[in-house]
Amino acid sequence: MRVFHSNDHRGHAGAKEMRYDQLIPMCESPDRIDTILAALGDQGHRDIVEAARFDIAPVLRVHTPGFVDFLERCWPLWESEFGPGGFATAYMFGMRGMDQAPNASVHSMLSCYTFDVCVPFVAGTWTAIRSAVDATLSAAAHVAAGNGAAFALCRPPGHHASSDLAGGYCYVNNAAVAAQRLLDGGASRIAILDVDYHHGNGTQSIFYERSDVLYASIHATPEREYPFLLGYRHETGRGRGEGFNFNQPLPLGTRLESYRPALAAALQRVRAHEPDVLIVSLGVDTYAKDPVGGFALETPDFVRIGADIAALNLPTLFVMEGGYAIAELGVNTANVITGFAGG
């Protein structure tokens, strides 16, 4: 399987995040990619190439122009007000009853276009966002050209980003951009299988009223886990999208013996959708020791998950999402790819 990545992600580093009552270094950091690349090499995956560069047009097929303009201009605007160093984040967020149209102030933009404090901006954030899109679109083009599978090893991740909101480490929804690009290129139906520990609220929102993209997610119950407000079983789509959104929230502490039946149900939905391409939002924060997770999957379990996905025998695009237990992140991610490849 060919792996696409870009070193342009490295400048998105050095910020901090609020974890309940603590201000801590960002878990979503450049060393995530380093440890995954090393583990892929150790397991024999050496077809690793630099991503091609794409213009912004595919992003604008999914995200609003105002939002994309904000992502590009946020740090320069912040720096012009506060000077170099530090990081930009919102002081408050738009709420019901407020006029949520952003004005020229970077503070109003942050309030309107982000929904939590886990999407800080630094000098390299926009370049990293673009690099994640480049890796994803490069991998999508590889699959569209008739190759069976590809892996977009990208950061920052994307599945929490909706058409005009960033949050949960996510700025641009890489998987959604790839899905739309494939549809624009001639595909009739796409399926997105999200195996991240957290529900992909952004992906769900983008495709919630559409029938050409099936979204199937297995995640921690939102009553107990981020993003709290979306990811419930009763959310099945709206209008033309009714029946094309499939959420399977699972309790904290879930182990493989409970996880695999949920995965089988999701794969059955994918099979029935008959997609031209399957996109896997690959999060391995389902691992038992993940600092932001709450499931109990073990390292060998990820080989089984990869093999189960491969049994669909579909053209498949893996897009990297979460996973923050750095010591085991690389091998857990590589195990999915190895399991998919039959190793």
N, C-alpha and C positions, 0 to 999 in steps of 0.2 A: 504494500500500500504506500502510495506516495504521500509524504508529509510536507506541507507548506507552512513556512513561518517567515517572520521578518524581525530583524534585530532592532527595528525602529520602535519597538515597544519599550525599550529600556529607559527612556526618559520619563516615563510615567512612574515615578518613584519618589519616596521621601516624605509623602504626606502622612497624616495620622487619621484614625477613625475613632468614633465614639462607640465603645462596646458597653452598653448599659451604663455603669457608673465609672468607666475608665476611659481615658484617652490613650490609645495604644498605636504602635506602628501598623500600617495597613497590612492585613493578611494577604491581600491581592498585590503581589510584588514580583519583580522581574525574575527572582530565583525560581519561581514556579516553572517557567519555561526551561530554564537550565536543567533542572532535575528531571523533567520529562524527556528532554532531548537525550540526556545521558542514559536514561533507562531504556528508551527506544533503541539506542545503539547497542546496549548490552543484550537486548533480546533479538538483535539481528535486523532491525528495521533501519536501513541505511539509505533508503531512497528519500532523502531530505533535501528540499530545494528552497531557494529564496522565492518569495512571492513576487508576482508581477505587480505593477502599479496600475491602479484604475482611477478614473475620474470620479467625481462625487455623484454623478447622475444616478447610479443604482441605489445609493443611500436615500436620495430624494424620492424614490419610488415607494419608500416605506415611512420615512420620517418627514415632518413638515419643514418647509424652508426656514421658518423662524427658529425652530429648535436646532437645526443643523448650523445655522448662522451663530446661534448662541454657543454651541460647542466649540466652534472655531475661534470665536472672539472673547470667550470668557476670561482666559488667563491674561491676554494683553490688556483688557479693560481693568482687571483686578490689579495688575502690576502697575498700570498708570496711576492708580489711586493709592496703592500701598507700597509700591516699590518692589524690587526683586526679593526673592526668598519667601518662605512660608508657603501657604497653600490657600486656595479659595474654596469656601463652602458657604452654604446658606445660613443666615441667621434665623430665618423663619420660613414657613411654607404657606402657600395660598390655601385658604380654607373656604368652606361654603359660606356664601354671603359676601365674600370679598370680590372686588374687581380684579380678576386674575390676568388681565392683559398686561404684559411686561412693558415698562417704559425704557428709557435709555440707560437707566442705572443698572450696573452689573448686579446689585443686590436684588433688584426686582426680577431680573432674569433668573438668578439662582433660585429665588422663591417660587417662580412660576414654572421653571423647567426641570426642577429636581424634587424628589419626594422624600429623601432621607439624607443623612449626613455621611453616607458611604460612597459618595461620588465627588471627592475633592479634585480640584484642578491644580496642576503645576505646569511649569514651562513645557514639559514634554507630553502633556496629556493628549492634545489634539493630534500630534504626530503618531502617538500610540493607537489612538482610535482609528486613524486612517490605516495603520499597519494591520490592525485586526481585520478590517474590511478587505484589505488587499489579500491577506492570507485566505480568507473565507471565499472570496470570489475566484481566486486562483484555483482553489480546490474544487469549487463548483464547476468551473470550466473544464477541469480535468475529468470529472465524472460525466459531464454533458458530452464530452468528446468520445465517450464509449468505454472509458476505463471503469472498472467495477467499483472502486472505492477510493476515497482520499480522506486525509485528515488535515483540517485547518487548525494548527497549533497556534492559537491566537490569544492575546490578552490586550486590553481588558475584555472580560466576558460580555455577554449581551442580553441574556434572556429576560432580565428584569426591565429592560428599556422598552417603553411603548413608543407610539408615534411622536410624542412630544414631551416625554418625561424620562429622566435618567434617575437611576437609583440602584442600590444593591451592587455596587462596583461596576454597573453596566451603563454605557453611554449610548452606543449604537447597537441595535439588535442584529448581530451578525447572522444568526440563523434565518431570521426573517428576510434580511436583505438577500441572502442566497436563495431562499425559496422564491421570492419575487423575480429574481434574475433568471432562475430556471424556467419559471412560467413565461416570462417575457421572451425567453429563447425557444419556446415551443412546447414545453411540457404542459400536460393537461391537468395533472393532479400531483400534489406534493404531500407527503406526510412528515410531520416533525414529531419525533419521539424524544421527550425530555426526561432524562434519568438523573438530573441534578437533585440533590437533597431538598432544595427549595423550589417551590412552584414558580414557573416562568410566567409571572403575571403580565409581563410586557408582550411576550409572544401570544399568549391567549388574547389579550386585548386587540392586538393588530389584526388577527384573523377571526375574531369572534363572530362576525356576521358574514363569513365566506364559506363556501362549500368546496372550493378548489384546494384548500389546505386543511388537512386534518391535524389537529394538535392533540397529542396524547401525552399526559404527564403522570409520573409516579413520584410522589414527594411526601414530605412530612405534613401531618395534619395542620392546617393553618390556624386552628384554634390554639395551638401550642407553639407555632413556629412561623417565622418570617416567610411570606409577606403579610400574614395575618388576615388581610381583607379579601384576598382572592385565593382560589384553589380548591373550592368546595365541590363535592360530587354533583350538586344540583346545577352547576354551571356547565351547560351542555351546548351552548351556542345560541344565537338569536337570528331570527329571520331566515335567510337562506343558509345561515351557518348552523341552524339547529341540528344537533346530532353529530356535529363535526368537532366538538370539543369534549375531550374525555379525560376527566380528572380522577386519579386514584390516590387520595390521601391515606397515608399509613401512619400508625402510631409510632411515637418515639420508642427506640429500642428494637425496631424491626430488624430481624435477621434474614439470611438468605432464604430459609425455608418458607417465610411469609412473603418475601420480596419477589421470588420467582413466579408465583401464581399471578401476582399483579402484572409483572412483566409479560407473562404469557397472554393475559387479557388485552394488554396494550398492543402486543404484536398481532393478535387476532384482528383487532380493529384496523391496524395498519394494512394487513393483508386484504381485508374486505374493501378498503379504500382503493386498492389497486394503483398505488402511486407510481409515477415514472421514476421518482427518486425519493429515497428516505433520507431525511436529515436527522442526525442524532445530536441533540444538545447534550454533550458529554460532561456531566459533572461527576466527580468521584468524592464529593464531600459526604457521600453516604457511608464512608469508611468509619469504623468504630472510634478511631482516635482523632477524627477531624475536629479542630477547635471550634468550628461554627456548625457542626453537624450534631445529629442525635440518633442516627441509625447505628446498627452494629454489624455492618458488613465487614468481612475480613479480606485480606489481600488476595488469596486464591479465588474468592468469589467473583472477582472482576473478570477472570478468564471465562467463567461460566456465562456471565452476562454477555460478553462479546460473542461467544459461540451461539447463544440463543438468538441474538440479533442477526447473526450471519445466516441462520437457518431460513430466514425469509427469502434469501437469494435475490435481493434487490440491489440496484445501484445505490450506494450509500455514501453519504457525506457526513463525517464526524466534525463537529465544531466544538472547540474546547469552551467549557463553562467553568464551574467551580471545582474546588479541591484545594485544601489549605494545610493539610498535614504534611509539611515539606519533606520530612524524612521518608515518608512512604508514598508521596504524591506521584513520583516518577514511575515507580513499579506498578502502582495501582492503575494509572492511566495506560501504561504500556501493556499491562495484562489484558485490558479490554481490546486493544488493537491486536494483540497476539491471539487472543481467543477468537476474535472475528476472523482472523486470517487462517485459523485452523491449527494454531500451535498449542 
